[in-house]
């Protein structure tokens, strides 16, 4: 039996950007952030508790959660090493996956019980599964239209403080890039 392809779009996703800004600076000041996040994959919601401890060039993120796909199981606690890298504008945080990769985003598969990177969890983007030659490229255009509609639904406002919001800019950029 062939393995079923698991899509990134169906997984829970956490990126460093999901957490409060100034994470490294707060930790350097001795204030180790902790809190709660609600993450949705479009079908279910994951309640996640987190805490960080960062010292020098490395740190640890601790996540505590109960998978909504396995609600009767006990709370899972996962500790993920972090790497802090100097950059032109300060320091940048990365998760260190169990496979050794440095990643900005980690995922939790619906059938999984631990967070990991896209490679070690064997995840694929939906667009990678589309045959671009099928029906003269119409399937690809339909997929792109679907992505644009989903992006449009996430835009709460087009302008803020006289400027175009990032979500609106992203939508406009994709529409122009894809010629739609």
N, C-alpha and C positions, 0 to 999 in steps of 0.2 A: 504494500500500500504506500502511495506517495505521500510525503509530508505536506500538510496544508500550509500555504504561505500565510505568515502573520504580518499584517500591515502596521506600520508605524502609526497610522491614523486611528487605529483601534486601541492603542495602548495609552496608559497614563504616562504623562511626560512631566519631568521636573528639569528646569534649567536654572542656572545660577541667577538669572534675571527674575526668577519667581520669588526670590527672597528680598528682604529690605535692602535698599541701596546703602552703600558704605559698609558692607559686611566686614571686610578686612580691617577698615579703620576702627570700627566698633570693637572688634576683637583685640586689636592692638591697644585700645584704651582700657581693656579689662572687662568690657561689657559684652559677654558672649550671648549673641541673640538666640532666642528660643521662641517658639510660637506654633501656630496651627495654619495649615493650608487646606483648602478644598480644591481638589483637582478633578476635572471631568474629562471623560473620553468620548462624550457625546451620548453614551448609553447609561453609564453609572457614574457615581461620584465617590471619590476616595478621600477620606478624612485622614490627614497626615500631621503628626506632631513632629517637630524638628528642633534640634539644638546644634550649635556649632562651637567648636573650640579650635582656635587657630594660634599657633606659635611659630614665629620665624617664617620659614618657607613651606611649612606644611600644616595641615590641620585635619580635623575629623568632623564629618557631618553624621549625626545620628538621627535616623528616621524611625518612627513608631507608627504602625498602621495595621488595620484589619482589611484584607482584600474584600471588596464588595462581592466578588465572585465566590468567596469562601467565608461567608459571614459567621459560621459556627466554629471556626478555628480560633485559636488564641491570637492575641496581638503579636505581630511580628516586630522585632527590633533589628534594624540593619545599620551597621556602621560603615560608612564609606570614607576612605581617605581622601584628602583634598591636597592639591598642590597650588601654591601661590607663586606666580611668575611676575617679575617686574615688567612693566610696559611703559610706553612713552607718557602715559597719563596717570601713572600710579602703579597699582598692583592688580593683577587679574587672577580670579579663582577658577580652578577646574576641579571636577570630580576625577578621581583615579579609579577606574573600573577594575574589577577583579582580574580581567584579562591583561591588565597593564596599560591600557589605553588612557590617555588624558582626554576627557570629554566635558563639554559645556552643558550637555543635556544627557540625562539618563532616563530610562524607560522601565515600566512595569507591565509585562504582558498580562492579558486577562487570565491566562491559564498559569501564570507564574506566581512565585512567592518571594521574589527578590528583584531589586532594581539592578540594571546593568546598561551597558552601552548598546547601540544598535547592532553592532557586529556580533558581540558574544550572545545576544538574545536572538540572533538570526532574524532580524526585522527587515522588511522591504517597504519602500515607498510605493503607494498605489500607482503612481505614474510609471514606475519601472515595470509593471505587469502589463501595460497596454502595448499592443502591437501597433506601431505607428503606421504601418502600411495597410492595416485592416480598413476595409470600406473607404479606400482612398483618403485616409486620415480623418474621416468624420468622427470616429470614436475618440481620437485624441482631442479634437475640438470640443466635443461634448464633455469630456473629462475636464478640460480647461475652463469651460463655461461653468461647470459645477463648482470648481475650486473658486472661481471669481464670485459666484453667488454666495458661497459660504463665507468668503472674506467680506462681502458687502453686508451680510447679516451681522457680522461682528462690529461693524462701524456704528458707534453710538452717536457720534457727532463728526461732522466734516471739518468744521473750524473750531478752534479754541484760541481765544485771546488774539484774534485776527490772523492766525496762521492755520495752515492745513495740518490736521492731526497725522501722526505716523501711520495709523491704520488706513486712513484715506490715501495718503501718499503711496503706501504699499499697493493698494487696490489699483490706483491710477497707473503705477509703474508696470504692474503685471498686465493690465489691459492693453497698454501701449506696446509692451514687449511681445505679447502674443497676437497683436493685431486684431483684437476683438472689440 
